[in-house]
Amino acid sequence: MTNKIYFVPIIKENWETALDLEVHPEQQKFVPSPAESLASAYIKPWDEALDPFAIMLENKMIGLFYVSYTPESKDNYWIGGFFIDKKYQGLGYGKSSLNKILKFILSIHPNCQQMNLTVEKENTIAQSLYESLGFITDNKVNKYGEIIYSVNIRDISK
């Protein structure tokens, strides 16, 4: 399954397909919509580089994520907007994709040593997923009340 998953940048040829992706209604409070993620990529609200990617299964777009980062830093890399379309949830694609995302980020950003992400306090399913892949938290929260998780990406990539 994992070897069929790959990532492509979201560009003018595929952005409309990305807008069609969605999560279940009860998950919408946990993840930005594709439109919000793409807007962030071009508005850059955090004054960092932000690159949006589509998660592909064979030739079908099944999800999204973006990487927000400070170029050449070692620890200011953030995964955001990560989700699998509701039609593909529950099939193991979330865990497989996230595991591959970590390796992918290291391949395009060789200086990266630490990967970070945030999770809504109520999103216990996502917290379990991230913890299963080695992400840890000391229960610090960002200004939005989201829990900050981190992982040493070098440990994951072995």
MIMAR-771824 format. One record per residue: residue number from 0; residue in one letter; x, y, z of N, C-alpha, C in turn. Coordinates in pm, 1 decimal, padded with zeros to 6 digits, always signed. Layout:
N
+-----+------+----------+----------+----------+----------+----------+----------+----------+----------+----------+
: pos : code :     n.xx :     n.yy :     n.zz :    ca.xx :    ca.yy :    ca.zz :     c.xx :     c.yy :     c.zz :
+-----+------+----------+----------+----------+----------+----------+----------+----------+----------+----------+
: NUM :    a :        X :        Y :        Z :        X :        Y :        Z :        X :        Y :        Z :
...
+-----+------+----------+----------+----------+----------+----------+----------+----------+----------+----------+
This chain:
158
+-----+------+----------+----------+----------+----------+----------+----------+----------+----------+----------+
: pos : code :     n.xx :     n.yy :     n.zz :    ca.xx :    ca.yy :    ca.zz :     c.xx :     c.yy :     c.zz :
+-----+------+----------+----------+----------+----------+----------+----------+----------+----------+----------+
:   0 :    m : +00082.7 : -00119.4 : +00000.0 : +00000.0 : +00000.0 : +00000.0 : +00086.6 : +00125.0 : +00000.0 :
:   1 :    t : +00187.9 : +00128.3 : +00086.5 : +00270.4 : +00247.6 : +00101.2 : +00342.3 : +00282.6 : -00028.4 :
:   2 :    n : +00385.8 : +00181.2 : -00103.2 : +00462.5 : +00210.7 : -00223.9 : +00376.5 : +00273.4 : -00333.7 :
:   3 :    k : +00245.5 : +00272.0 : -00320.0 : +00157.1 : +00334.7 : -00417.9 : +00126.5 : +00480.0 : -00381.5 :
:   4 :    i : +00169.9 : +00523.4 : -00263.7 : +00144.6 : +00660.3 : -00218.2 : +00264.6 : +00747.5 : -00254.7 :
:   5 :    y : +00235.2 : +00863.2 : -00311.2 : +00339.7 : +00959.9 : -00342.1 : +00280.0 : +01100.0 : -00333.1 :
:   6 :    f : +00364.3 : +01201.3 : -00346.5 : +00321.8 : +01339.4 : -00326.8 : +00355.7 : +01423.1 : -00448.6 :
:   7 :    v : +00266.7 : +01515.3 : -00480.1 : +00292.2 : +01610.4 : -00588.1 : +00257.3 : +01749.7 : -00537.3 :
:   8 :    p : +00329.9 : +01850.7 : -00582.2 : +00294.4 : +01987.4 : -00542.9 : +00154.2 : +02021.7 : -00595.0 :
:   9 :    i : +00084.4 : +02104.2 : -00520.3 : -00043.9 : +02153.2 : -00570.4 : -00013.3 : +02276.5 : -00654.2 :
:  10 :    i : -00049.7 : +02265.2 : -00781.4 : -00017.7 : +02368.4 : -00880.5 : -00141.4 : +02397.4 : -00964.4 :
:  11 :    k : -00126.1 : +02481.7 : -01064.5 : -00242.1 : +02524.0 : -01143.4 : -00312.1 : +02407.9 : -01214.1 :
:  12 :    e : -00243.4 : +02299.3 : -01239.5 : -00306.2 : +02186.3 : -01308.9 : -00389.8 : +02097.1 : -01217.0 :
:  13 :    n : -00372.1 : +02107.5 : -01085.6 : -00445.5 : +02015.0 : -00997.6 : -00516.7 : +02081.3 : -00879.8 :
:  14 :    w : -00509.6 : +02213.2 : -00867.8 : -00567.1 : +02279.0 : -00749.7 : -00717.6 : +02260.3 : -00741.5 :
:  15 :    e : -00787.1 : +02253.6 : -00855.3 : -00932.3 : +02236.3 : -00850.7 : -00970.3 : +02097.6 : -00799.1 :
:  16 :    t : -00891.6 : +01997.8 : -00833.3 : -00915.1 : +01863.7 : -00779.1 : -00896.9 : +01865.1 : -00628.1 :
:  17 :    a : -00796.5 : +01938.0 : -00580.8 : -00771.8 : +01948.0 : -00436.8 : -00891.6 : +02008.5 : -00363.6 :
:  18 :    l : -00958.3 : +02103.4 : -00425.5 : -01073.5 : +02167.2 : -00361.6 : -01190.4 : +02071.9 : -00341.6 :
:  19 :    d : -01193.9 : +01963.8 : -00417.1 : -01302.9 : +01866.0 : -00404.4 : -01283.9 : +01769.9 : -00287.2 :
:  20 :    l : -01165.0 : +01764.5 : -00230.5 : -01139.2 : +01674.6 : -00118.1 : -01208.1 : +01726.8 : +00007.2 :
:  21 :    e : -01254.3 : +01632.8 : +00091.5 : -01319.5 : +01675.0 : +00214.8 : -01312.4 : +01565.3 : +00320.2 :
:  22 :    v : -01329.4 : +01609.2 : +00443.3 : -01336.0 : +01517.0 : +00556.2 : -01482.0 : +01503.5 : +00598.0 :
:  23 :    h : -01508.3 : +01412.3 : +00689.4 : -01643.5 : +01397.0 : +00742.5 : -01682.6 : +01524.1 : +00818.1 :
:  24 :    p : -01811.6 : +01555.9 : +00821.9 : -01855.3 : +01680.2 : +00888.5 : -01802.7 : +01696.2 : +01030.8 :
:  25 :    e : -01798.1 : +01589.1 : +01108.1 : -01751.9 : +01599.4 : +01247.0 : -01601.2 : +01625.1 : +01257.0 :
:  26 :    q : -01527.9 : +01608.6 : +01146.9 : -01383.8 : +01633.0 : +01145.8 : -01347.8 : +01773.4 : +01098.4 :
:  27 :    q : -01443.1 : +01844.2 : +01043.4 : -01414.6 : +01974.6 : +00982.8 : -01357.4 : +02075.4 : +01081.7 :
:  28 :    k : -01390.7 : +02062.3 : +01209.0 : -01337.5 : +02156.3 : +01308.9 : -01190.6 : +02129.8 : +01341.0 :
:  29 :    f : -01137.2 : +02015.2 : +01293.9 : -01000.4 : +01977.1 : +01326.2 : -00898.0 : +02011.1 : +01219.0 :
:  30 :    v : -00941.1 : +02037.1 : +01098.3 : -00846.1 : +02053.1 : +00987.8 : -00894.0 : +02165.0 : +00895.2 :
:  31 :    p : -00800.2 : +02244.9 : +00842.2 : -00842.3 : +02348.4 : +00748.7 : -00894.9 : +02286.3 : +00618.9 :
:  32 :    s : -00985.2 : +02355.4 : +00555.6 : -01034.3 : +02309.8 : +00425.8 : -00921.4 : +02320.8 : +00323.3 :
:  33 :    p : -00933.4 : +02250.3 : +00211.7 : -00831.5 : +02267.0 : +00107.2 : -00815.0 : +02412.7 : +00063.9 :
:  34 :    a : -00924.5 : +02486.8 : +00055.9 : -00915.6 : +02628.2 : +00017.0 : -00835.2 : +02707.7 : +00119.0 :
:  35 :    e : -00856.1 : +02681.3 : +00247.8 : -00780.2 : +02751.0 : +00352.0 : -00631.6 : +02716.6 : +00343.4 :
:  36 :    s : -00600.4 : +02589.0 : +00322.0 : -00459.6 : +02548.4 : +00311.1 : -00391.9 : +02613.9 : +00191.9 :
:  37 :    l : -00461.2 : +02616.7 : +00077.9 : -00402.0 : +02679.3 : -00040.5 : -00387.9 : +02829.8 : -00021.5 :
:  38 :    a : -00484.1 : +02892.2 : +00043.1 : -00472.3 : +03035.6 : +00071.0 : -00350.6 : +03062.5 : +00159.0 :
:  39 :    s : -00328.8 : +02977.4 : +00258.8 : -00212.9 : +02994.1 : +00347.0 : -00082.0 : +02985.2 : +00269.4 :
:  40 :    a : -00079.4 : +02899.3 : +00168.6 : +00042.5 : +02882.4 : +00089.8 : +00081.4 : +03010.6 : +00017.2 :
:  41 :    y : -00017.3 : +03089.3 : -00016.8 : +00012.3 : +03209.6 : -00093.6 : +00009.0 : +03336.5 : -00010.2 :
:  42 :    i : -00063.8 : +03334.3 : +00100.4 : -00067.6 : +03449.8 : +00190.2 : +00049.3 : +03444.3 : +00289.2 :
:  43 :    k : +00091.3 : +03322.8 : +00324.6 : +00202.1 : +03298.8 : +00417.6 : +00181.2 : +03371.9 : +00550.7 :
:  44 :    p : +00076.1 : +03332.3 : +00624.5 : +00044.2 : +03403.6 : +00748.7 : +00149.6 : +03391.3 : +00857.7 :
:  45 :    w : +00240.8 : +03296.4 : +00847.0 : +00342.7 : +03277.8 : +00951.1 : +00478.9 : +03329.3 : +00907.8 :
:  46 :    d : +00485.9 : +03403.7 : +00799.5 : +00612.3 : +03458.2 : +00748.6 : +00717.9 : +03350.2 : +00727.8 :
:  47 :    e : +00674.4 : +03236.3 : +00682.8 : +00764.1 : +03124.4 : +00653.6 : +00731.6 : +03073.3 : +00513.4 :
:  48 :    a : +00820.2 : +02992.9 : +00460.2 : +00788.5 : +02923.0 : +00335.9 : +00676.8 : +02823.4 : +00365.9 :
:  49 :    l : +00589.2 : +02802.5 : +00270.9 : +00479.0 : +02709.1 : +00290.9 : +00449.0 : +02643.1 : +00157.6 :
:  50 :    d : +00468.5 : +02511.7 : +00151.9 : +00452.3 : +02437.2 : +00027.8 : +00339.2 : +02336.0 : +00041.4 :
:  51 :    p : +00232.9 : +02348.9 : -00039.7 : +00121.7 : +02253.5 : -00033.9 : +00145.4 : +02133.7 : -00126.5 :
:  52 :    f : +00106.3 : +02017.3 : -00077.8 : +00122.0 : +01894.1 : -00154.8 : -00006.2 : +01812.2 : -00152.8 :
:  53 :    a : -00029.3 : +01742.5 : -00262.0 : -00138.0 : +01646.3 : -00270.4 : -00082.5 : +01508.4 : -00235.8 :
:  54 :    i : -00161.5 : +01431.4 : -00164.6 : -00128.9 : +01291.9 : -00137.5 : -00196.1 : +01209.5 : -00246.0 :
:  55 :    m : -00115.6 : +01135.9 : -00318.5 : -00165.4 : +01059.0 : -00432.2 : -00159.7 : +00909.0 : -00402.9 :
:  56 :    l : -00261.5 : +00838.8 : -00445.2 : -00265.0 : +00692.6 : -00441.3 : -00279.4 : +00649.3 : -00585.2 :
:  57 :    e : -00173.5 : +00590.2 : -00637.8 : -00165.2 : +00563.7 : -00780.3 : -00185.5 : +00697.0 : -00850.8 :
:  58 :    n : -00291.6 : +00717.7 : -00926.7 : -00311.2 : +00846.5 : -00993.6 : -00429.7 : +00924.3 : -00938.6 :
:  59 :    k : -00473.5 : +00890.3 : -00818.2 : -00590.3 : +00952.7 : -00757.2 : -00548.5 : +01037.0 : -00637.2 :
:  60 :    m : -00594.6 : +01162.2 : -00631.3 : -00566.2 : +01249.0 : -00517.8 : -00655.7 : +01206.6 : -00401.4 :
:  61 :    i : -00591.0 : +01169.4 : -00287.8 : -00667.9 : +01120.6 : -00173.1 : -00651.7 : +01207.1 : -00048.1 :
:  62 :    g : -00568.0 : +01307.9 : -00054.2 : -00547.6 : +01390.6 : +00064.1 : -00454.9 : +01506.3 : +00036.4 :
:  63 :    l : -00430.3 : +01582.9 : +00142.6 : -00347.5 : +01702.7 : +00133.2 : -00261.7 : +01718.2 : +00257.4 :
:  64 :    f : -00157.9 : +01797.1 : +00244.2 : -00081.0 : +01847.8 : +00358.0 : +00003.9 : +01962.0 : +00306.6 :
:  65 :    y : +00054.4 : +02040.5 : +00398.9 : +00152.9 : +02140.6 : +00360.5 : +00268.1 : +02135.2 : +00459.1 :
:  66 :    v : +00380.2 : +02185.9 : +00414.0 : +00498.1 : +02198.8 : +00497.7 : +00526.6 : +02347.5 : +00511.2 :
:  67 :    s : +00528.0 : +02395.4 : +00634.4 : +00562.6 : +02533.5 : +00665.4 : +00699.5 : +02528.9 : +00732.6 :
:  68 :    y : +00791.8 : +02615.8 : +00688.1 : +00928.1 : +02603.1 : +00739.7 : +01008.6 : +02730.3 : +00720.1 :
:  69 :    t : +01114.5 : +02738.4 : +00796.9 : +01216.3 : +02840.4 : +00777.4 : +01330.9 : +02772.4 : +00702.5 :
:  70 :    p : +01357.3 : +02814.9 : +00579.5 : +01463.8 : +02750.1 : +00502.5 : +01595.9 : +02744.8 : +00579.7 :
:  71 :    e : +01662.1 : +02632.6 : +00567.1 : +01792.3 : +02605.6 : +00627.6 : +01789.3 : +02589.5 : +00779.2 :
:  72 :    s : +01671.5 : +02596.9 : +00840.6 : +01665.9 : +02571.9 : +00984.7 : +01676.6 : +02422.2 : +01010.0 :
:  73 :    k : +01693.9 : +02385.6 : +01134.3 : +01700.4 : +02244.3 : +01171.2 : +01572.4 : +02197.1 : +01238.1 :
:  74 :    d : +01499.2 : +02290.2 : +01302.3 : +01384.4 : +02247.0 : +01381.0 : +01255.6 : +02324.2 : +01355.3 :
:  75 :    n : +01254.0 : +02416.3 : +01260.8 : +01132.1 : +02492.3 : +01233.6 : +01063.2 : +02441.4 : +01107.4 :
:  76 :    y : +01018.0 : +02317.7 : +01115.2 : +00944.3 : +02253.2 : +01006.5 : +00812.9 : +02202.9 : +01065.6 :
:  77 :    w : +00703.9 : +02238.3 : +00999.5 : +00570.6 : +02206.9 : +01051.1 : +00486.9 : +02139.9 : +00942.6 :
:  78 :    i : +00420.8 : +02031.8 : +00978.4 : +00322.4 : +01968.8 : +00890.7 : +00187.9 : +02030.4 : +00927.8 :
:  79 :    g : +00115.2 : +02075.7 : +00829.3 : -00016.4 : +02132.5 : +00854.8 : -00116.7 : +02087.4 : +00751.3 :
:  80 :    g : -00243.6 : +02105.8 : +00783.7 : -00349.9 : +02075.9 : +00689.2 : -00356.3 : +01931.0 : +00644.5 :
:  81 :    f : -00296.3 : +01841.2 : +00721.6 : -00289.7 : +01699.9 : +00682.3 : -00426.2 : +01633.1 : +00698.9 :
:  82 :    f : -00474.3 : +01575.7 : +00591.3 : -00595.0 : +01493.5 : +00600.8 : -00605.6 : +01399.5 : +00481.8 :
:  83 :    i : -00681.6 : +01294.9 : +00504.0 : -00716.3 : +01198.6 : +00399.5 : -00864.6 : +01219.1 : +00369.4 :
:  84 :    d : -00899.7 : +01222.8 : +00242.7 : -01038.8 : +01240.1 : +00201.4 : -01126.6 : +01133.2 : +00266.5 :
:  85 :    k : -01248.8 : +01172.2 : +00299.2 : -01338.7 : +01083.6 : +00372.8 : -01362.1 : +00950.1 : +00302.2 :
:  86 :    k : -01352.3 : +00946.1 : +00169.8 : -01372.6 : +00819.9 : +00096.7 : -01258.3 : +00720.6 : +00119.2 :
:  87 :    y : -01143.8 : +00769.7 : +00166.5 : -01026.0 : +00684.8 : +00181.4 : -00983.4 : +00665.8 : +00326.7 :
:  88 :    q : -01062.7 : +00718.4 : +00419.4 : -01029.1 : +00704.0 : +00560.9 : -01059.4 : +00562.4 : +00608.9 :
:  89 :    g : -00987.5 : +00521.8 : +00713.2 : -01009.4 : +00390.1 : +00772.6 : -00945.0 : +00276.1 : +00696.9 :
:  90 :    l : -00861.8 : +00307.9 : +00600.4 : -00797.3 : +00205.2 : +00517.6 : -00646.0 : +00200.0 : +00537.8 :
:  91 :    g : -00596.2 : +00275.5 : +00634.9 : -00453.2 : +00275.8 : +00663.7 : -00374.2 : +00379.1 : +00585.9 :
:  92 :    y : -00439.8 : +00458.0 : +00502.7 : -00367.9 : +00555.2 : +00421.5 : -00314.9 : +00672.9 : +00503.2 :
:  93 :    g : -00381.7 : +00708.2 : +00612.4 : -00334.1 : +00818.4 : +00695.7 : -00198.6 : +00787.8 : +00756.3 :
:  94 :    k : -00187.2 : +00672.1 : +00819.5 : -00060.8 : +00633.4 : +00882.9 : +00048.6 : +00613.4 : +00778.0 :
:  95 :    s : +00015.3 : +00545.6 : +00670.1 : +00114.1 : +00523.3 : +00563.7 : +00161.3 : +00654.9 : +00503.6 :
:  96 :    s : +00065.8 : +00744.9 : +00480.3 : +00100.7 : +00874.7 : +00421.0 : +00189.2 : +00955.3 : +00514.0 :
:  97 :    l : +00152.5 : +00961.4 : +00641.2 : +00230.9 : +01041.9 : +00734.4 : +00372.3 : +00987.4 : +00749.4 :
:  98 :    n : +00385.9 : +00857.3 : +00755.0 : +00518.7 : +00796.7 : +00762.2 : +00601.3 : +00835.4 : +00639.0 :
:  99 :    k : +00539.0 : +00831.3 : +00522.8 : +00609.5 : +00870.0 : +00400.1 : +00636.7 : +01020.7 : +00393.9 :
: 100 :    i : +00544.8 : +01100.9 : +00450.1 : +00564.1 : +01246.3 : +00451.7 : +00691.8 : +01281.8 : +00527.5 :
: 101 :    l : +00714.6 : +01216.3 : +00640.2 : +00835.1 : +01245.4 : +00718.5 : +00961.1 : +01217.4 : +00637.4 :
: 102 :    k : +00964.0 : +01106.5 : +00567.4 : +01080.1 : +01072.0 : +00484.5 : +01092.3 : +01166.5 : +00365.0 :
: 103 :    f : +00978.2 : +01204.3 : +00310.2 : +00975.1 : +01296.8 : +00196.9 : +01032.1 : +01433.2 : +00237.0 :
: 104 :    i : +00989.7 : +01483.4 : +00350.6 : +01039.0 : +01613.6 : +00397.0 : +01190.1 : +01609.5 : +00417.2 :
: 105 :    l : +01239.0 : +01502.7 : +00475.1 : +01382.8 : +01489.4 : +00493.6 : +01455.3 : +01486.2 : +00358.8 :
: 106 :    s : +01394.2 : +01425.1 : +00258.5 : +01458.9 : +01418.3 : +00126.6 : +01466.2 : +01554.0 : +00058.5 :
: 107 :    i : +01367.2 : +01641.4 : +00081.7 : +01370.6 : +01772.4 : +00016.7 : +01429.2 : +01881.8 : +00106.1 :
: 108 :    h : +01439.8 : +01851.4 : +00235.9 : +01499.6 : +01945.7 : +00331.7 : +01600.7 : +01870.0 : +00417.9 :
: 109 :    p : +01718.9 : +01841.5 : +00364.6 : +01816.1 : +01759.0 : +00436.7 : +01865.0 : +01817.6 : +00568.7 :
: 110 :    n : +01846.8 : +01948.0 : +00591.1 : +01886.5 : +02008.4 : +00719.2 : +01787.6 : +01978.3 : +00830.7 :
: 111 :    c : +01667.6 : +01939.0 : +00794.7 : +01561.7 : +01918.5 : +00893.6 : +01599.6 : +01807.3 : +00991.2 :
: 112 :    q : +01587.5 : +01837.2 : +01119.2 : +01612.1 : +01737.6 : +01223.3 : +01488.2 : +01713.7 : +01308.5 :
: 113 :    q : +01401.1 : +01814.4 : +01314.7 : +01281.3 : +01801.8 : +01397.3 : +01159.2 : +01844.7 : +01317.3 :
: 114 :    m : +01056.1 : +01762.7 : +01322.0 : +00930.0 : +01792.7 : +01255.7 : +00826.3 : +01820.2 : +01362.7 :
: 115 :    n : +00742.3 : +01919.3 : +01340.3 : +00641.8 : +01960.0 : +01438.0 : +00504.1 : +01961.6 : +01373.0 :
: 116 :    l : +00402.3 : +01953.8 : +01456.5 : +00265.2 : +01971.6 : +01411.9 : +00179.8 : +02005.7 : +01532.8 :
: 117 :    t : +00059.9 : +02050.2 : +01507.5 : -00032.1 : +02080.3 : +01616.5 : -00158.6 : +01999.9 : +01599.3 :
: 118 :    v : -00225.1 : +01974.1 : +01711.8 : -00346.9 : +01893.7 : +01712.1 : -00446.5 : +01957.7 : +01807.5 :
: 119 :    e : -00570.6 : +01962.6 : +01765.7 : -00677.0 : +02008.4 : +01855.0 : -00686.1 : +01912.8 : +01974.0 :
: 120 :    k : -00710.3 : +01967.0 : +02092.4 : -00716.9 : +01885.5 : +02214.2 : -00821.3 : +01774.8 : +02204.2 :
: 121 :    e : -00930.9 : +01800.7 : +02133.5 : -01039.1 : +01702.3 : +02122.6 : -01013.5 : +01595.8 : +02016.3 :
: 122 :    n : -00910.6 : +01613.2 : +01936.0 : -00885.6 : +01521.1 : +01825.3 : -00797.4 : +01404.5 : +01871.5 :
: 123 :    t : -00854.8 : +01319.3 : +01952.8 : -00779.7 : +01208.4 : +02012.0 : -00738.9 : +01103.6 : +01908.3 :
: 124 :    i : -00815.0 : +01089.6 : +01802.7 : -00777.8 : +00993.0 : +01698.2 : -00647.4 : +01036.5 : +01632.4 :
: 125 :    a : -00636.2 : +01164.6 : +01597.9 : -00512.1 : +01215.3 : +01537.1 : -00396.5 : +01206.2 : +01636.0 :
: 126 :    q : -00421.6 : +01236.3 : +01763.1 : -00315.9 : +01227.8 : +01863.1 : -00259.4 : +01085.8 : +01869.2 :
: 127 :    s : -00347.3 : +00987.5 : +01865.8 : -00302.6 : +00847.2 : +01868.2 : -00220.6 : +00813.5 : +01744.3 :
: 128 :    l : -00263.9 : +00862.3 : +01630.1 : -00189.6 : +00839.2 : +01505.9 : -00049.2 : +00896.8 : +01517.0 :
: 129 :    y : -00038.6 : +01022.4 : +01558.7 : +00091.7 : +01087.1 : +01566.3 : +00182.0 : +01018.3 : +01668.6 :
: 130 :    e : +00126.6 : +00982.5 : +01781.4 : +00205.7 : +00913.1 : +01883.9 : +00253.9 : +00777.3 : +01834.1 :
: 131 :    s : +00173.8 : +00709.3 : +01752.4 : +00214.5 : +00578.2 : +01699.5 : +00333.7 : +00589.3 : +01605.5 :
: 132 :    l : +00357.7 : +00709.7 : +01552.5 : +00470.4 : +00732.2 : +01462.6 : +00587.9 : +00800.4 : +01531.7 :
: 133 :    g : +00580.6 : +00812.5 : +01664.4 : +00694.2 : +00865.0 : +01739.3 : +00685.3 : +01010.1 : +01779.8 :
: 134 :    f : +00578.3 : +01079.1 : +01742.8 : +00561.6 : +01217.5 : +01786.6 : +00536.6 : +01219.7 : +01936.7 :
: 135 :    i : +00594.3 : +01318.6 : +02003.1 : +00574.8 : +01333.6 : +02147.0 : +00532.0 : +01476.8 : +02176.9 :
: 136 :    t : +00472.1 : +01494.6 : +02292.9 : +00431.6 : +01627.5 : +02335.9 : +00466.2 : +01644.6 : +02482.8 :
: 137 :    d : +00496.6 : +01767.0 : +02518.4 : +00509.5 : +01798.3 : +02660.8 : +00389.0 : +01881.8 : +02703.1 :
: 138 :    n : +00281.6 : +01869.8 : +02624.7 : +00152.7 : +01936.1 : +02648.7 : +00158.3 : +02088.1 : +02639.5 :
: 139 :    k : +00258.5 : +02140.5 : +02569.2 : +00258.7 : +02283.6 : +02538.9 : +00154.0 : +02307.8 : +02430.8 :
: 140 :    v : +00094.0 : +02426.2 : +02434.4 : -00005.5 : +02460.8 : +02334.6 : +00035.1 : +02589.7 : +02263.9 :
: 141 :    n : -00014.3 : +02606.2 : +02142.2 : +00011.4 : +02729.9 : +02069.6 : -00095.7 : +02832.8 : +02105.6 :
: 142 :    k : -00091.3 : +02948.0 : +02042.4 : -00184.2 : +03055.6 : +02078.0 : -00329.6 : +03022.1 : +02044.1 :
: 143 :    y : -00352.3 : +02916.6 : +01966.5 : -00488.2 : +02873.9 : +01932.1 : -00539.0 : +02762.9 : +02023.5 :
: 144 :    g : -00456.7 : +02724.2 : +02121.9 : -00495.5 : +02617.9 : +02214.5 : -00470.8 : +02477.8 : +02161.7 :
: 145 :    e : -00398.2 : +02465.4 : +02050.3 : -00367.0 : +02334.6 : +01992.7 : -00241.6 : +02277.5 : +02058.8 :
: 146 :    i : -00240.9 : +02146.9 : +02078.8 : -00126.3 : +02079.1 : +02140.0 : -00014.5 : +02066.9 : +02036.9 :
: 147 :    i : +00107.6 : +02099.1 : +02077.5 : +00224.2 : +02090.6 : +01989.8 : +00290.3 : +01953.8 : +02006.8 :
: 148 :    y : +00310.6 : +01885.2 : +01894.7 : +00380.6 : +01757.1 : +01890.3 : +00508.5 : +01773.8 : +01808.7 :
: 149 :    s : +00611.4 : +01697.0 : +01844.9 : +00739.2 : +01700.8 : +01772.1 : +00794.8 : +01559.4 : +01759.7 :
: 150 :    v : +00878.4 : +01541.9 : +01659.7 : +00949.1 : +01415.2 : +01642.2 : +01086.8 : +01445.1 : +01584.9 :
: 151 :    n : +01186.1 : +01370.6 : +01632.5 : +01318.9 : +01378.3 : +01574.6 : +01311.8 : +01300.5 : +01443.7 :
: 152 :    i : +01315.0 : +01371.3 : +01333.1 : +01293.4 : +01309.6 : +01203.1 : +01405.6 : +01212.8 : +01166.0 :
: 153 :    r : +01522.5 : +01230.8 : +01223.3 : +01633.5 : +01139.0 : +01195.5 : +01604.2 : +01000.7 : +01253.8 :
: 154 :    d : +01535.2 : +00995.1 : +01366.8 : +01498.7 : +00865.4 : +01424.9 : +01396.8 : +00793.2 : +01337.7 :
: 155 :    i : +01304.3 : +00867.6 : +01280.0 : +01198.2 : +00810.1 : +01197.0 : +01254.7 : +00758.4 : +01065.4 :
: 156 :    s : +01352.1 : +00826.7 : +01011.5 : +01400.8 : +00796.2 : +00877.1 : +01490.6 : +00673.0 : +00871.0 :
: 157 :    k : +01519.8 : +00613.4 : +00984.0 : +01609.8 : +00496.7 : +00983.8 : +01537.9 : +00371.8 : +00940.0 :
+-----+------+----------+----------+----------+----------+----------+----------+----------+----------+----------+
